[in-house]
């Protein structure tokens, strides 16, 4: 079976080709007691059988496409390691899109026990990965009760047309002309990373406990702001200092937008796809301003964007480009003209603890994050599980870069209210 490579499949590959990131999604679940290895392996293979795009390899060319693997190749989607170092090596390596399958799962058999995932970002964004994780848990639990259990097939529309069809011509034209500076901007400020030393991929995390997370939610709610607004405010204030931004100068931070917000899907998992866009935010540095003042400005920016079809501009541009020029020319134009943000932020949201259950066995801790960035690019990611926030920064960097990022986490902590 062959299927066409969608617009965002090709776009995510270009992010790697252009030196932005490794186009992978990462997730780690920590357990007091591990799920059964054999059942988990069977569940992973069953998930690949049920979601055809996972059991493929990528074929480049004038008309890029996905072609099905032999089912015997599905076994390499699952592995077992015995040390934390091996687990880190697993997370730092990539799913080879030209080899497949497009997901890998690794079980760490020694304490602290873990199950780690990596998935090719070409087939799925972070919101889609969460749906995959819940689907895998459903399969695992089904196999515990019935070894012959087979899940429903997930093979719905993977294109961005499902989002675009909700907007008429006037909405699209308005977004094209009024949101021209929402994306394809690199920015002029760089996070201070090192230029020397051996580099390797790593994922660094910093956790906020339940009490602190609840405090931040209440703080934002009292001011009509979301938790995302509060974190973005702390990010801005920390970067104003770390980047030595001049008073009155502006810093821009693009944020990710889940375009499923425009779909009426009733929570059903119908396809594994990329439906993430970006929206640019920009804020002037005011040295004497208190946190509340910065939060009010961030909230005003985000509220305005949410009322103006946030994220739609990028979808319209990419759809038109590939439709007018075709895959080969569109990819060539993007390779030359694509500008990735030097600094950005993504909030992948809540990992639903009620839905992450392996036959009744639930992780004690979990986090989800996106791609590993190549220098000079820098991204703060956040996810939540059981009322706790995990911040993460993923980078191909040196030992000194690790120290800089740990210091950055300290800076975020210092800026957060409370």
ABEGO torsion letter per residue (X at the ends): XBBBBBAAAAAAAAAAAAGABAGBBBBBBBBABBBBAAAAAAAAAAAAAABAAAABBBBBEABBBBBBBBAAAAAAABBBBABAAAAAAAAABBBBAAAOBABBBBBBABOBBBBBBBBBAAABBAAAAAAAAAAAAAAAAAAAABAABBBBBBABBABAAAAAAABBAAAAAAAAAAAAAABGBAEABBBBBBABEBBBBBBBBBBBBAAAAAAAAAAAAAAGBBAAAAAAAAAAAAAAAAAGBBBGBBBBBBBBBBAAAABBAGGBBABBBBABBBBBBBBBBBAABBAAAAAAAAAAAAAAAAAAGBGAAAAAAAAAAAAAAEAAAAAAAAAAABBBBABBBBBAEBBBAAABBBGGBBBABBBBBBBBBBOABBBBBBBBBGGBBBBBBBBBBBAAAAAAAAAAAAAAAAABBX
